Amino acid sequence: MVEKDTLDCKTQVLKKPFLRWTGGKNWLIPHLSSLTSKINYNNYHEPFLGGGSVFFSINNTNKAFLSDYNSDLINAYSQVKNSPAELLKYLKTFPQNKDFYYKLRDSNFSSQIKNAAKFIYLNKCSFNGIYRVNKAGKFNVPYGYKSIDLKKIEQLIYSCSNQLQSASLSSAGFEKSMSNIKKNDLVYLDPPYTISHNNNGFIKYNERLFSVLDQIKLSELINELRNRGVYYILSNAHHPQVKKIYDKFNDNVLTLKRRSLIAAKSSARNLYKEYIFTNIK
Ligand SMILES: C[S@@+](CC[C@H](N)C(=O)[O-])C[C@H]1O[C@@H](n2cnc3c(N)ncnc32)[C@H](O)[C@@H]1O
């Protein structure tokens, strides 16, 4: 007999991500829904997926195209989508302590499902959920003295798995993933910060920095999309250089305030401003 609790857990939709992610956009969701409620869009695209907080919050019954440059991250999403039960089986066998954290951090599995369980474990137990790799591409974030609430992660993984059923996942740079966006689709773009603003020095998400040239390339691609009748929403650092790059299409420029969680000291968790650029009027 299947217990009712287990059934609920497998069918419910929590609209929350299964990962903690630096630069995550939970704070943006209310602002974003007030924009998306003004339009009828077809497919949804998110080429800088990270923790996917925006994707998991939306009510889109059409297809979603989700991608990120980080292939380990996309593997975790694929396993959550296709094999949540097996993934949870491995995650539950991992002891939750400092010694095991470092042992797991140094290990390499040939199985993609074990790699996904490792990715989620390190994300949950690392310092502030930061994703950072060294020059050799190895994850090097220290232990964060955090434990995983197994009941909660089980609910999140099944809920996210349900929401991912209509999603196509790919590990790719933004130039490639933005090439299949069609008229009346919506794209939400959340590139890494190039500019360290408001004393926030954390700009490195993976071994390859997002340069000013990448920002310019992205602005050119946005221009092509808007000319094709695609809806876009871009969030970015509140910095004059960013405004100069993206504010040239006569679209909407909004300034939003958020509280940063990146700084290690709680006294440094101040209010920061962020830009939203969009052609949704
Ligand atoms: C600010 S985070 C996105 C956070 C996400 N919106 C959330 O709510 O969790 C930026 C993401 O862009 C990815 N990224 C960095 N460079 C990229 C590139 N050239 N192409 C595609 N993705 C890239 C990083 O791996 C990171 O996950």
The ligand as an ORCA input file, in Angstrom:
! r2SCAN-3c Opt
* xyz 0 1
  C      22.720     35.088    -11.856
  S      22.847     33.392    -12.176
  C      21.177     32.977    -12.571
  C      20.351     32.854    -11.337
  C      18.915     32.411    -11.580
  N      18.149     33.422    -12.261
  C      18.218     32.029    -10.280
  O      17.169     32.596     -9.938
  O      18.736     31.149     -9.574
  C      23.664     33.349    -13.729
  C      23.833     31.973    -14.353
  O      24.426     32.135    -15.657
  C      25.264     31.017    -15.932
  N      26.230     31.434    -16.990
  C      27.420     32.071    -16.858
  N      27.958     32.329    -18.050
  C      27.102     31.853    -18.982
  C      27.100     31.826    -20.413
  N      28.084     32.362    -21.118
  N      26.031     31.250    -21.045
  C      25.004     30.702    -20.320
  N      24.977     30.689    -18.963
  C      25.989     31.270    -18.302
  C      25.900     30.680    -14.594
  O      26.312     29.322    -14.567
  C      24.762     31.014    -13.597
  O      24.033     29.846    -13.279
*
